[in-house]
Amino acid sequence: MKFTIASIGTLAASASALPQARLQRERLVSSTSVSTSLDLTSAAQQMQGTCVTTKVYPPLLALGGPDGQGQMSHFVNDNSMNIFRLPVGWQFLVNNQLGGTLDSGNFGQYDQLVKACLGTGATCVIDIHNYARWNGQIIGQGGPTNDQFANLWSQLATKYASEAKIMFGLMNEPHDVPDINALGPERPSRRNDWTSAAAFPTKSGPALLGITNPDNTTTGLVFDVHKYSDSDNSGTHTDCTTDNIAGAFAPLADWLRANKRQALNTEMGGGNTASCQKYVCDQIAYVNENADVYLGYIGWSAGSFDPTTYELSEVPTKNGNAWTDSSLIQACFKKAE
């Protein structure tokens, strides 16, 4: 039996571990998502659900990539982190065969990263990073059918059914979907507005409230929200200017309590600057103070990113056997003991 975050995602658990009402578990605190590729596709293309599979390099030394396993072990052992998000393109998992089965080669590589994450003892979020699209075409609206999307997740759910620390992030940041209901009333990916925590109570949230488990409960269904602190909420600037508490997380907390639901902030972060240390630390503090409705947070991002060029890098550097964290990680993300 599964738990599901609505980006929605799903946390695998045994029946005996299921709560009677709301999801209560170890507080989920992470330094980072672990980017699963050095995909050189432009950001604009990625936001249209494009993935150039020949340019994907999972962050594992055994596959010729960065030491993602070492990064995760460091974050767990040295910083007490306990959850990682593992973004991946739908096309990569099925080797560009829409509606096809999980590709043994490509999925096998991604599964190695998942297993490396699970080996740390952390919770691991499988994140389909396609923005409700396949090569620019929207799911259920001229692009992949709802059944094709459901088939992908059926295969992934079957693969990881026995893993107690897997969460399913069904779809990263749906946006500009003309008819959100056309994604299908039974499909828990009905979101819009880039999963914005600010827009969630009035936009995606109401559309998702009707999503239930097969037994008509909402046990384990957790909302997935994102929010950056730069000037345009894009997560592309090194300076932070936005207080997300009054404009996003406080109203969302009220909405979650009113509807007896919970959320996980699965994407947030900023540059390694003094301004971001202030606003990101404040956001994390608020999320922690409202733990009845917020399960935790995940920063963006480490893994395959180049710490010398990527604006929001949370990639630690290694010297000998010691890892050194970015200044933002050191200031805001270490889990309080």
KEKE-58324 format. One record per atom (N, C-alpha, C, O, CB): x, y, z. Coordinates in pm, whole numbers, plus 50000, padded with zeros to 5 digits. Each point is the difference from the previous one (the first is absolute). Glycine has a CB too. Layout:
N
XYZ
...
! end
This chain:
337
500854988050000
499155012050000
500885012450000
501104999850055
497064987950068
501365023149816
500845011749975
499505012750067
498815001850025
501794987849761
500375019150242
499685014150025
500225007449868
500884996249923
499795002550325
498535012049722
500245007849878
500155014950023
499065005450059
499684977349822
502995029950056
499935014750007
499375005449871
500454996149893
501615004650258
496825009149852
499385005849881
500545014049972
499345010350012
498604976350032
503535012449912
500525001249860
499284992649896
500055000449877
502035002850221
496774984950050
499994991250120
501204990149996
500414996249890
497035005650121
503144993850103
500994989450005
499504988450083
498945001150061
502875015749913
498914972150031
499534988550076
501114993950083
501084997249948
497224998549877
501455002350300
500984993850088
499604985650024
498934997350056
501595024850054
500324968749847
499704985850019
500064996650148
500885004850071
500034989849701
498184997250274
500024995950141
499204987250014
499114997149921
501115026850156
500114968650024
499214988150029
498685004150061
499875011050053
502204975249979
496965005049961
498685003250055
500075003150149
499265008550050
499694976949776
501955007950243
500095002150144
500545013850034
499815004950111
500534970649918
500335030949872
500585013150027
499045011349969
500305011650031
501914978949922
496665006549987
499075010549961
499315006250120
499494992750085
500174995649699
500325025050225
499285006550109
498514999049977
499554997349889
502365018450147
497334986450068
498554999449988
499425012449933
498954999449937
501014986450266
500735025549812
499455012349943
501045006849912
500004998349879
498475004450319
502405005049864
500955007949923
501394993950008
500334992550092
498295028049949
502214983149859
501334994449993
500895006050107
500275012049998
499454984349757
500744995750339
500935004450103
501224990949992
499874987850015
498245021150137
503064997049826
501194991949983
501205008650039
499855011550041
499084974549775
502255008350170
501215007750024
499965013049920
499645000049883
501654978950161
499095032050021
500045012849932
500944999149881
501154995850016
498345016450199
500044991749665
500794998749879
500765013049975
499405010349970
498944973249935
502985015950107
500835011849982
501164996349909
500754990850030
498605018450197
500814998049663
501084996849909
500765012349960
499465011050003
499254969849915
502535017350044
500755010949943
499635002049854
500115011249950
501754984350210
497714994149771
500015001649856
499234989349924
499784989050050
502375021849978
497454992849851
499724990149898
501344995449946
500985007450006
496755002949935
502334977550006
501214995049939
499734998849851
499414990149955
501324997450256
499695022549713
499725000449858
500544987549933
501164996250021
498905028949982
499104968449916
500384987249943
500695000949866
500234989749937
497885000950184
502215021449833
500655000649870
500795012849982
499845009750074
498344976349834
502665013649992
500645012149949
499365003349867
500675004549907
501524990350212
496505003049871
499255002549877
500255014449955
499735009550073
498504973649994
502295018449812
500355013249949
498855006849929
500185010749941
502134981450037
496495002050028
498825006349945
499795013550068
500215001250121
498754976349828
500645032649975
499805013250060
498864999550100
499144991349994
501725019749797
499164998750302
498935000650100
498655001549933
499024993950044
502575016250121
498334998049729
498735002049930
499494986949942
498804997350005
501865026249943
500234968449997
499594987149946
499554990650110
499004993049986
502585010149823
499164996750301
499644991250110
498615003350054
499244991050035
503185006750023
497255015249948
498705004150051
498864996449907
498835001150036
502305017250083
499214977549759
499004994849907
500034984749996
499474993949908
500735027049955
500424973250239
499994985550011
500904993049902
499734988649960
498005013350121
503365004849878
500954994049908
501184994250077
500485006150096
498835010149723
501154972250140
501154993650062
500834993649890
499554990649935
499195005250281
502465009149761
500904994249901
500764988650068
500975002350072
499265019949801
499324965750104
500474988650079
501484996949978
500644993950085
497064997049905
502855013349896
501414997349975
500915009250079
501214998050004
498184994249770
500035017850291
500795009550078
499774998450150
500315009150077
499595006749731
499574972950232
499714997450141
501114991750061
500374989549948
497155011750008
503005003650156
501084993050070
499674999550148
500255009650072
501454997949756
497754981250220
499664999150143
501235002250088
501104995849964
497054988549978
501675022350173
501135003550086
500494988450084
499784999550121
499355023649885
501534967649928
500604988650069
501384997649939
500144999549878
497574990250172
503295008650033
501344997849951
500084987849909
500745000049902
500135010550305
498364979149826
500034987849920
499475002149859
500284992149910
499454994950299
499515023749771
499445003149869
500715011749934
499535005449900
498274985850178
503345012849978
500765010849943
499555013950039
500455009849941
499974975249875
498695016050282
499475012950043
500605004550132
500924993750051
496995001049830
501595016250173
500455004750132
499634990150110
499234990749978
500535033049944
500804978450195
499804990650111
498735003250078
500065004650115
502434992549901
496365000549922
498735002450067
499824991550124
499455004650099
499605001349682
501434981850213
499894991350117
500805005650116
499545000050114
500144980249736
501535024750121
500815006050105
499365012650056
500055002550121
501964988149771
497385017550018
499325012150047
498874996550097
499885005950107
500695005549677
498614978850177
498874996250085
500484994450133
499445003250105
499204992249691
502384996250201
500534994450125
500525011050091
499804999650121
500804979349759
500075031050061
500475011450078
498855007650063
500035003150119
501964998649731
496985001450071
498865007650052
499324992650114
499555006250097
500135004049677
500234976650216
499374992150106
500904999150123
499575002850112
499194984049715
502485009350152
500894997150113
500535012450069
500175000150122
500474979249761
499615031350041
500605012050057
498995011050031
500255008450087
501794986049790
496825005650053
499025010850017
498644995250049
499095008150017
502095004049805
498684974950202
498744994250050
498835002349906
498865001450045
501995002250185
499404996749639
498915001049904
499334986449985
500614989750028
500585029049850
497544981350077
499304987249995
499044998449882
499154991150001
501065008750242
499915008849655
499184998249880
500725006149881
500595010850011
497274989450127
502084993049748
500565005149875
498994998249888
499304989949993
503055004750084
497595015249836
499144999749882
500874997049879
501045006349981
497315010150122
501224974049815
500804995149889
499295002849867
499314991249948
501694990950201
499165029949795
499315003549876
500494991649882
501184996749990
498525026650097
499364973349824
500354992449880
498975002849891
498835002450029
502284979550111
499335018049735
499105002049888
499254987349965
500584989149997
500935028649917
497214983650059
499164988749958
500634993149879
500064987749994
497865024050093
502554996249816
500574994349878
501184990950030
500174989649937
499075030649937
501584983850223
501184992150034
499594986350053
500614989949964
500665031150087
497734978650033
499604987450063
499494989749900
500194988050019
499265024850185
499924991949688
499424990849900
500745000849868
499524994849899
498255007550212
503405004249888
500835001249880
499215005549881
500064994849889
501334986250193
497875029749945
499255007449898
498824992449941
499445004249899
502665007350049
497514977550112
498864992349950
498775003350083
499744993550102
501804987849819
497705028750036
498825004250074
499024988350013
499644993749900
500665029950019
499284973650204
499114988750024
500724986850014
499374989650022
498915022649855
503064988050110
500764987650006
500354995850141
499655006650098
501244999049680
499834983350231
500434994850129
501285007150043
500705006049918
498244971750032
501365021650177
501235005750053
501194993749928
500124987749994
498785016550232
501975004149721
501154995149924
501034993950094
500385006150099
499225011549726
500854970450145
500884992950092
501325007650021
500555000050110
498414978349818
501545028049965
501265007250013
499845013250073
500665002250102
500104987049691
498395019550156
499845013250061
499384999250139
500495006250094
499275003349678
499154982850240
499404998850132
500954993150096
500035003150119
497694996249777
503074991450052
500974993350085
500995009850060
500404998650115
499354981049747
500665030550059
500905010250052
499315008450107
500585002750105
500604997949674
497595003450194
499275007950100
499774991950127
500115005250111
498765007849705
500834974250168
499784991450116
501264998950086
499914998650122
498384988749747
502885013350067
501235000050079
500075012350091
500454999150114
500714988349702
498395024050132
499985012150082
498984998750113
500275003950114
500425009849687
498144980850168
498984997950103
500554990950110
499835002750118
498335000349710
502494986350132
500544990750099
501115006650083
500134997350119
499294983549728
501385027750088
501035007250076
499365009150103
500505001450112
501044997749691
497345007250160
499275008550095
499444991650114
500175003450117
499255012549697
499914973250152
499434991550104
501084994650093
499764997950119
498384995949724
503055003950103
501094994750080
500465009350109
500654995750095
500044991849708
498985025450186
500355009650106
499014999550116
500275005650106
500775009049721
497834978750153
498954999850101
499015011449987
499065001050078
502544988150070
498605019649751
499115011449980
498754996049923
499964989449936
502035025950067
497004993250003
498844998849912
500395005449863
500715010049991
497664992250204
501174991349699
500415003449864
498775002849915
499114991549987
502974994250036
497865026349919
498865004249920
500294997849852
500935006049946
498445011150230
499854974449760
500094998449854
499195011149937
498785000850019
501514973849998
500375034049909
499385012149946
500034999849848
501085001049940
499605011950266
498174985949730
499925001149855
500005014849964
499035007250028
499694970749951
502375026649959
500275014349986
499605004949861
500835004849923
501074993250242
496805000849803
499545002649863
498985011349986
499565002649888
500874973850069
499195030250149
499145011849991
498654996949934
499455008449929
502615005750060
497424973850035
498724995349943
500054998949849
498985001449933
499835009250258
502374986849754
500174999849856
500924988749954
500744994050078
498905030749920
500284972649873
500974991649930
500355007549872
499175001149909
499904976750188
502145027249896
500475007649883
499015010949959
499665001449882
501554978250042
498365028150174
499155011549974
498524997349997
499215009550000
502664999149876
497724979150123
498584996449991
499474996250137
500604991950071
499725000349693
498555013650275
499464998650135
499284986750018
499284995549911
500485029350102
500444969050101
499324987450032
498495001949994
499465009150062
502484983950083
497404998449781
498535000249993
499445011149914
498785001449988
501224988850234
500885017949717
499535011149917
500855000949874
500635010249972
498585002450232
500794976649720
500744999549875
501344993250011
500614996749898
498245023750040
501624977450184
501274993150022
499764985850047
499074993449952
502025028450102
499724973350038
499794986550053
498584998650056
499445009550054
503014988749998
497004990149936
498684997750059
500134998250150
501084997150052
498104992449734
499715012350283
499994997350144
500414985650028
500704997350098
497515019949934
501364973649882
500344985950021
501504997549984
500574991750071
497155002049848
502925013449989
501444998349984
500755005150123
500984993950043
498755008349709
499805008850303
500625005350122
499774990350117
500914997350078
498775026449840
499114971350093
499694990550107
500824987249985
500414994150099
497275015449916
502564986449861
500794987949976
501445001750048
500584990850057
497975004049746
502025017150175
501355002650051
500044998050150
500894993250053
499525023149761
498624989750255
500024999150146
499624986250051
500434996050108
499015028149899
499764968649918
499704986350038
501274991650000
500224991850090
497465010449814
503154999949994
501264992549994
500945003950115
500614991450063
499155007149687
500345014550277
500875004550108
499484995350136
500794995950086
499855024149777
498054980550156
499424995550126
500244985250022
500274995650111
497995022249871
501644974549911
500254985650010
501454997450036
500314991450083
497895004249749
502705011950105
501434998150025
500365002850145
500794992750059
499675013549703
498965004350296
500415004450134
498954997450107
500025006250106
501355011149784
497734973550083
498894997550093
500474995950139
499325002950099
499324990549706
502485000050204
500454994850130
500945009550072
500464997050110
499284980249800
500565034350031
500965009350060
499275010050091
499225008249953
502304989449846
498755001550329
499275008150098
500415014749997
499285008450055
500544971550086
501325023549796
500465013850001
500035006249861
500865008349969
500494986350233
497735001249715
499845006149868
498775009050003
498944996150049
502164984149836
499045031950062
498875008849975
499895002049849
501005000449930
499265011450296
498514989449726
499765002249858
499575014549977
498905003950040
500454971849929
501505032249968
499655013549959
499474999249858
500784999949905
500985010750246
496924988949832
499434995849873
500355008949883
500224995049890
497954995550240
501905022649890
500365008749888
500535013350051
499355006750081
498924982449776
502915014750097
500595012750038
499335011649927
499895000049877
502274988350167
497395021550030
499605013349955
499155000749872
500445005949902
501605001450206
496784986849891
499095002749889
499765015049987
499905007150101
498994970449931
501015027449846
499815014449981
499295002649867
500124992349905
501955012650231
497205006149860
499345004549878
499174988949935
499994998549878
501865017850088
497464976150117
499104989649951
498645006549977
499375004450096
501884977050028
498275019249752
498755007249972
498814994850078
499195007850050
501704996649726
498994982350236
498864994050069
500534989950099
500274988549964
498205015049837
501695000750323
500594991150100
499154987550021
500544989350031
500475030550081
497684981449871
499134988450020
500134989849888
499624988450017
498815026350106
502124989449762
500164990749889
501104989850026
500124990149928
499085027549919
501614985050258
500984990050037
499344987750058
500654989750022
501005028450019
497054982849985
499274988350047
499665001250147
500905002450080
500234983949749
497625012050209
499615001750140
500664989950093
500105002350120
497765006749801
502604979850023
500614989850084
501515001350004
500674992050066
497444993049881
502475025249984
501455001049991
500535010150101
499705011949991
500194982049765
500905001550342
500475009050104
501185008849956
500835003650083
498384979850080
500865020049709
501025009549955
499345012949957
500635008249934
500864972949993
497235020850110
499265011949956
500465012350077
499395003950100
498634981849841
503055020350011
500495012250061
500355009749889
500034996349883
500854991350320
499375024649834
500395010249906
500875010050075
500324997850117
497564999049742
502495014150078
500715010950069
501344995850060
500415005350103
497385004449946
502894980749885
501354996250040
500084995050145
501065000950062
499795016049776
498064977850214
499964994850138
500265011050103
500484997150109
500284980749806
498945034550052
500285011350087
499264999050132
498784998250003
501615015749797
500344987450310
499375000050132
499065011950015
498994999050071
503014989350024
498325022949840
499155011950010
498674998049930
498965004150051
503085009949962
498004979849870
498774998249922
499194987850042
498834998849965
502325012249846
499464980050264
499394987050026
498605000750064
499124992749957
503174998750068
497485017250076
498684999950065
498855003849909
498864996050024
502305009450183
499115002249688
498915004649912
500044993849862
499025001049926
500985020250199
501114972649838
500134994549864
500034984750004
498964993649988
502285027149941
499944973650087
500134985549995
499334992950116
499414989349983
502725014149898
497955002550238
499474993350119
498564995649989
499704988350023
501895024950104
497484996049839
498614995949990
499764988849899
499144991450021
500255031650044
501374977149825
499844989449900
500484986650052
499524989549957
500755027549864
500684983350273
500564987650052
499254994450121
500174988350034
502025019449881
497005000450148
499304995150119
499114988049971
499744991950089
500325031250000
499474975849790
499134988849966
500734987149973
499364989649984
499115026749925
502864983950087
500784987849978
500034991950129
500385005250105
501035006149717
498214976250171
499994991450118
500644986649968
500284996849884
497645014550198
502324981050022
500424986249985
498824991749949
498865004650003
502854998050182
498554985349769
498894991549954
498914997750104
498854997349966
502774991749887
498755012250277
498994998150105
499365013350040
499315000950103
501974979249978
498955030449837
499425013350020
500615007750117
499465010450039
498464980649866
503175004350151
500715007550103
501095008549933
500284998549881
499244983550293
501095026849905
501155007749951
501264996750080
500985007549997
497475010849930
501524970650145
501154995950080
501234998749911
500004992849900
498494995150260
502585019349878
501254998849926
500105008749876
501065000249937
499034977350148
498875029549877
500065009049884
500525013550047
499325007050076
498764980949808
503105015850073
500685012050048
500225009549883
500474995849894
500664991150291
498545025749832
500175009949894
501465004149988
500725001350100
496935006949938
502774993949840
501385003449966
500035014649954
499355003449901
501194972450035
500215032850134
500035014249965
501445005049987
500914995050066
496895008350053
502385006649793
501315006149977
499925015050027
498935006049986
501644976349842
500555023850209
500055014650013
501445004750015
500724995750091
496995004350015
502695008949803
501325006150008
499885014250054
498905005550012
501904980449795
500345019950227
500015013150066
500625011049915
500225011050050
499894977050165
500185009149656
500555010649917
498885009049947
498834997450028
503104987749909
498415025149989
499065010749966
498804995349920
498915005650014
502995009649990
498284974649912
498894995349917
499584985750031
499264993949922
501535021549900
499684979150291
499634986650044
500434989349900
499394989349993
498685020750129
502984992749801
500424990549897
501104990750047
500234989649938
499155027149894
501304986850277
501124991850042
501185000749903
500704990249979
497684994850133
501825026849830
501095001749904
500955011350037
500935002949925
497554988349901
501305015250290
500835011250041
500714996850131
499474992850084
498975023249799
502754989450133
500774997050121
499595008650119
500324996650114
501564996849740
497415017550121
499535008450110
498544997150032
499214997049910
502435020850023
498004983050193
498634997750044
499405013150049
500675007950067
499884968349996
498185026049903
499335012650034
498614998050060
499375009750043
501915001049774
498244976950187
498594997550030
499814992850131
500604989550024
498965009849734
499605006450327
499564993350123
498834991149963
498905004949975
501885014350175
499454967849848
498964990649957
499034996150110
499074992349976
502534999349859
498595013550284
499144995850111
498625006349988
499004992849989
503015004650159
497925015849853
498705006749996
499294997749867
498774998949997
502115018350159
499874982049735
499384999049869
499744986049951
499324998149900
501765022750052
499464969250118
499854986449950
499764989850112
498934994050007
502545012249802
499514991850278
499914988750092
499035002050115
499444990250050
502885004949889
497475017250106
498995002250104
498594997949946
499234992850064
502325023450048
498074989749774
498664997249945
499814985249965
498924994550021
501035028749891
501104970650036
499884985849967
499824991650126
499234990450000
502185013349795
499304999850312
499834992650126
498555000950049
499444990050046
502975014550013
497005007449932
498595001550040
499104991349914
499094993550051
501385030050024
499784976349795
499194992149906
500154985050030
499014992649999
501245025349825
500974977750201
500244985950031
499274995950127
499394989350005
502855012149882
497825007050216
499314996850126
498494999549978
499324991150051
502545019750080
497634998749794
498555000449976
499524987549927
498874995650019
501235029349974
500774969649924
499624988249921
500594987050055
499874989449939
499985025449864
500814986350314
500574988250068
500954992449909
499914987849987
498025010550153
502995009149797
500964994049909
501425004550037
500185008650086
498084990749730
502724994750118
501415003150025
500745002049868
499554995649895
500374991450320
501245019749793
500805002749881
501474997750030
500444999950115
497865016749806
502464981749971
501454998850006
500585010149902
499655000149882
500244975150183
501015033549985
500645010149915
501194993449931
501104999750054
498165019550100
500514975449725
501024991649936
500975007649911
500914993949944
497454988050066
501465031249976
500985007549923
500055014450050
498995007149999
500634978049800
501565019050243
500255013650048
501505001750008
500754990249993
497065010950138
502645011349884
501435002150010
500365014049956
499145008749988
501254967149973
500905026350014
500485013149960
501504999849979
500644989550011
497505021150114
502395000749844
501445001149982
500744999550132
499405001050107
500205012249688
501704985150195
500834999850120
500395014450036
501165004049991
499724972849953
498095030650096
500135014350028
499355003250133
499204992350052
500815013049703
500355006350301
499455004050129
498495002049992
499294996650094
502895014349962
497324994649833
498565002349988
499244986950000
498934999150060
501515021949813
500104968850061
499294987149998
500114992950134
499084992850040
501375005449716
500655003850314
500084994250133
498885005450089
499434992550079
503075005049896
497205015250013
498915005650081
498654994149960
499314994450084
502015026749942
498304980249845
498664996349960
499784984949998
498924995250037
501005025749829
501084971550092
499844985449999
499974994650142
499194991350031
501975007449747
499715006250309
499984995550139
498675003350066
499474991950077
503025011249937
496965008749958
498715003850057
498894990749951
499134996050078
501645027849936
499274972749858
498994991149944
500074986350065
498974994350036
501125018149747
501104982350231
500184986950064
499535000450144
499364990650047
502595004649802
498365015550222
499585001250140
498474999850010
499454993650089
502635019649964
497244993749856
498545000350004
499434986149971
499074995650067
500955028549860
500534969249974
499544986449968
500174990950121
499114992050031
501495011449727
500524997850311
500244991750118
499065003550114
499574991250075
502815006749857
497305014950082
499095004350108
498564995549974
499194999950093
502305019749949
498194976949837
498644995749964
500014985649952
499454996549896
499955027150043
501244968150143
500204986049963
498714991849999
500004988849951
502265013150144
496665003649957
498744992649993
499484999249857
499274990749966
500205016750267
500905002449683
499534999849861
501144998949899
499764996449885
498315017250187
503174989349968
501154998849910
500904988650046
500545000450110
499355024349837
500274965349968
500794988350037
501505002749994
500784993050065
497394992749851
502245024550008
501425002849988
500285007849874
499115006349943
501424973150186
500735020149826
500415008149887
501194993549931
500754992350060
498415028650054
501004982349758
501114995049919
500565011649919
499255006949931
499744969750057
502315025550021
500635010849926
500384996149859
500094988149967
500745020450247
499395001549702
500434997949862
501335007249981
500035012250021
497564985749895
503534995450047
500114986149968
501474996250000
500885008649987
496984992249878
502394986450151
501364994549994
500044989449890
499295001349899
501105003250349
500434985149769
500074989649898
500955003649889
501205001650022
496484992250033
501775007649823
500855001949882
500315014549969
500755002749905
498284976750009
500445030150160
500275014049969
501465003650026
500654994350089
496965011149967
502895004149867
501365005050017
499995011150104
499405010549976
501214983449784
500025004150355
499935010150106
500705013049965
499805010150067
500104971450094
500925018449734
500695012449963
499195008649905
500335011749981
501814976450049
496805006449911
499245007749901
498515000850029
499345009349954
502364984149882
497744996950238
498554999950020
499605009350113
500554999350110
499364977149806
499135032550056
499635010550094
499514994750134
500295005950105
499135007949701
499844975250192
499394994950123
500684987250048
499364991450061
498485018949870
503444988550042
500704987650035
499994997350149
500325008750081
501124994549719
498204984450235
500144995050136
500964988150001
500004991950093
497665016049964
503164991249839
500964989049986
501155002150098
500655010449997
498734986649759
500884993350330
501165001250089
501294996749925
499974992749901
498585001250297
502555011549847
501304996849940
500764990550091
499895000550123
500175022049761
500714968750053
500714989850075
501505002149991
500555001949891
497584982150069
502525015850154
501445000650009
500474988350085
499784999850122
500235025549852
500644965049962
500364987850072
498744992650038
499204996549914
502915014150172
497724986950041
498794993250048
498995009650060
498974995750053
502414984349989
498895033049952
499125009850063
499215007849896
500515003449894
501104998550297
497125000849842
499135007849915
499785013850061
499895001350122
498984977649795
501075031349998
499715013650046
498735004749933
499874999549877
502585005450158
496594999850046
498715004249947
500045014349951
500865007950038
498024976450117
500165018949758
499825013849956
499555008350120
499534994650101
499874998049664
500765020550224
499665008750113
498514999550033
499635001050117
502285013849820
497234983749962
498574999450028
499644987450076
499175000350091
500395013149703
501054975550168
499764987550072
500445001550145
499274996250092
501044990549696
500865018750232
500525001550136
499105009150084
499804997550119
502524999049793
497145013950027
499205009850076
498584995350027
499465002550107
501915015349792
498024975250004
498554997750008
499554985550005
498944997150057
500885023749824
500934970050061
499434986849975
500394989250096
499374989450001
500615017249771
501044995650308
500374989550094
498834997450095
499405009350052
503044997149933
497274981050035
498894996550087
500375002450145
501064995950046
498164987049789
499915023950237
500245002750142
499994987050078
499124991649979
499855031150000
501984975650108
500064987850080
499095001050122
499914990650079
502435005649843
! end
